[in-house]
Amino acid sequence: MRHLTHLRYIDVVAREKSIRKASEKLNITSTALNRRILALEEEVGTPLFERLPSGVRLNTAGELFIQHIRSQMTDLSRVLSQISDLSGVRRGHVIVGGGPEILSSFLPGQIAKYRQDFQAVQFDVLRQTPEQSLTALMNFETDMSFIFDSVLPSDLDIVASVSQPLFALVHKDHPLAEYKILKLQDCLAWPIISPLSEGGLKTMLEVGRLRTAANLQTVIKTDEPNFISDYIRNENAIGFAIPLSFEENTQIVKGLKSIAIDEGDVPPGIVHLVQRKGRVLSVAAAKFIDQIVQALNKRFPEATR
């Protein structure tokens, strides 16, 4: 598999856009790495990179070649995963992307559950915007991704979709804590913590603002779930979340209470679990997707397809 090592070198250079940075990551000298790239380009019969003062970038031939490399590496990972399954020990490396709404509660619980049975499987969890998630999937950088309220291209497979209503997060002693359902107008008198990045949560709040003309008093913009929780404990502020962001059947979490926002004010958003169309995942990744789908179906039976 030595030739795959050389192909991996090309992949790292393409990602780093710099031979020097790639050599540091690969722990070889930049001179040696450059020689290997030149040798491969000679074998292919054409340059793969444009040499620039600031580094390198793939040319058209390189773009075609890198897709082949990443497909080869993905296929190898899948085959090695299948071989390990033959021995009765599931191994593998699963890479998952998603926004902060998913990474703060649901996904950690699912990974922990999976690793109870398959401790030899490793995970990379990448926090990404919807645009970054789409790019990573198409570049074989992730196996699957959770994408919240985004227009999806046709070259992705939607494995599952789940409807997610909006909830307000307040301190358990907040004057609004006894409400079962809140209108956006109910939140006008309180400091608001709003999402910073573009994404499903920000879109939902913007739709609500347009529907109700409720100009919320945003005092902080952040995507950090832990910061939101900690801040709400220090001021009678209001944050927002979707059910996947907090534990199942839990209204009070670490001193905070979640209260549903009237769906007449803010319609539910959709979280999609997606993978690249036509890609055959490793056994470890495929089994993890199966577990995720079952968990979503169980928790949101009326809102999942």
ZISULFEN-V44216 format. One record per helix or strand. SS is the DSSP state (helix for helix, strand for strand). FROM is the first residue (numbers start at 1). TO is the last residue. If there is no record, write none. Layout:
ss=(SS;SS)
from=(FROM;FROM)
to=(TO;TO)
This chain:
ss=(helix;helix;helix;strand;strand;helix;strand;helix;helix;strand;helix;strand;strand;strand;strand;helix;strand;helix;strand;helix;strand;helix;strand;strand;strand;helix;strand)
from=(2;19;30;49;55;60;92;100;106;121;130;144;156;166;181;184;191;200;217;225;238;243;252;256;269;283;304)
to=(16;26;44;52;58;86;98;103;117;127;138;148;164;171;182;187;194;212;221;232;242;245;253;261;276;299;304)
